Amino acid sequence: MKKEASTEPQLLKRIAALVTENKELKEKCRLLADSNARLSENLENVKSHSPEQAKDVNYVRFDMATLLYVEIKGLSDIVQSSTDVMCYMDRMDQYFIRFNEILKKYKLVKIRSIGDNFICAGGISEKNVTHPVTVTLAALEMLHVIESDTQSAWGVHIGIHTGSVTTSVDGMEQSVYRIKGDTVNVVSRMASIGQRNTITISATTYELVKELFECSYICALPVKYQDKLELYTVTGIHQEYASGEKQRFPNENFRTKFMLYQFGDLQEHILDLLEKKLPKHLFYHNVKHTVDVVTESELIGWAEGVDDHALLLLKTAALFHDTGHTISYADHENRSAEIARKYLPDYDYSASEIDEICRIIMATKLPPKPADLLESIICDCDLDYLGRADFVPVSNTLYEEMKAMGKMSSINDWNKLQLKFISSHQYFTKTGRSLREVKKQEQIERIKQLIE
C-alpha cells in the first residue's frame, strides 16, 4: 500500500497543484446549480422535419467525442479473384460480430457498418472523459481479431480522432446514431492513408492517451481550412500496464490508472447529486466541504506514500463520505455507505473495493478512531479546517448549520463547544500534524479569548 515518501519540495509542488485543482472544482460546484439550463446550449444544427419526423429525431452537439474508423482491406481483390465470394463475406460478418462485442465491452456506440467500413464512437451515448482511452483499447482488440485469423489475407486500416461532432438519434424504440462534422471527414481520411494493420491517431487523441499507450510520430496531415494535423500510430499499451503478446490487453495497473481517470466522471455525478439534494440549511456539510475533503485526501495520501489503488479507494470514500446527508443528518455515515454501494458498481468497482470504501467512510464517524493509514488520512481530511487559516469563516458555517437545526442557541455556547472539541482533537498522520497542528493551537488560543 505504501511507496517511498516524497521529499518536501515535491510536496510543496503537489500542494500548489492541488490548490489550483481545488479552485477549479469549486467553480464547477457553482456552475452545477444551473447545469440543466446549460444543457440546452448543446442543442443546435437542427434540420427542418415534418411533425411526424421531428418527434423521432434529436440533434445534439458534443464538444468532444472520439471516433474510430475501420477499413478492412482486401475485399476488392477477393471479389475479383475468387469464385467463393459468399465464404469470404461470411468471414467479414464474423469480424463485425466480434467488433460489436468489443463495442459492448467498452460501452461504445456503433454508427454504421457499410461494405468493408466499420465506424463507432465513444462519448456520445453518455458523457464521460474516458472515451479516448476506451476507443483506443477497442481498436487494439479489433486489430487482434484480424491478426489472429492466420487463414485470412485481409488487413485493417484504423483511424482514431477526438473532436466535436453533431449527432442525431432516429427512432423511439431503437436508437440509430448519425454523425456529421469535420471530425468525421478527418478520421475517415486518416484511416485511408494509414498502413496495413496499424492504428493511426490524431494529435488530439495522442495527448489524451499517451500516458497509457506506446505511440510513435508519423507525419503531419494537410487538412482543408485548418493547420496541418499531426498523426501518430499506437503500437500497444505501455509495458507496465499491459498483458499478453504485443501488449494488446490491459493489466490490473492499467485498470487502476483508468479508474483514476474515470473518477472525474464519478465526481461530477456525485457533486451534481449533492448540489440538487442536500438540504439548504447545511451550510457546512455542503458541496464545498466534499470538494475540500477529496482534494485533501489526494494531497495527504500522496504525501503519506499510498499507492495508486489505495489512493483511488481513499478519494472515492472522500467523495461519498457525506452523501448520506441527502437522506438524514443522524447516522449519515451508514447512509453514505449505502449510496456508495448503489452507485459504484456502475463504475466497475469490485465488491471487495466497495467494502473497503465503505469501511473508510465509516471511519469519519465521531469521535474518530482510525484503525489503519487510510482511515487515519480520511479522518484528518474531514477535520482539516481545524488547522487552516480559514478556520473562523468555516466554523461559522457549521455554527449557522447547527443553529438552523435548533442544536445551538448562542455564539458563546458554540465557542465553548468548539474549544472542548478542538482541544481534545488530534491529527493522526504525520502529514496532517506537520501541515495543521501549529495553526490549530493558534485557533485554540483565539477561541479562549472569545469566550465570555
ABEGO torsion letter per residue (X at the ends): XBBBBBBAAAAAAAAAAAAAAAAAAAAAAAAAAAAAAAAAAABBGBBBBBAAAAAABBBBBBABBBBBBBBBBGAAAAAAABABAAAAAAAAAAAAAAAAAAAAAAGBBBABBBEABBBBBBGAABBBAAAAAAAAAAAAAAAAAAAABAABABBBBBBBBBBBBBBBBBEAABBBBBBBEAAAAAAAAAAAABBBGBBBBBAAAAAAAAAABBBBBABBBBBBGBBBBBBBBBAEBBAAABBEBGGABBBAAAAAAAAAAAAAAAAAAAAAAAAAABBAABAABBAAAAAAAAAAAAAAAAAAGBBAAAAAAAAAAAAAAAAAAAABABGAAAAAAAAAAAAAAAAGBBAAAAAAAAAAAAAABOBBBBABAAAAAAAAAAAAAAABAAAAAAAAAAAAAAAAAGABABAAAAAAAAAAAAAABBBABAAAAAAAAAAAAAAAAAAAAABX
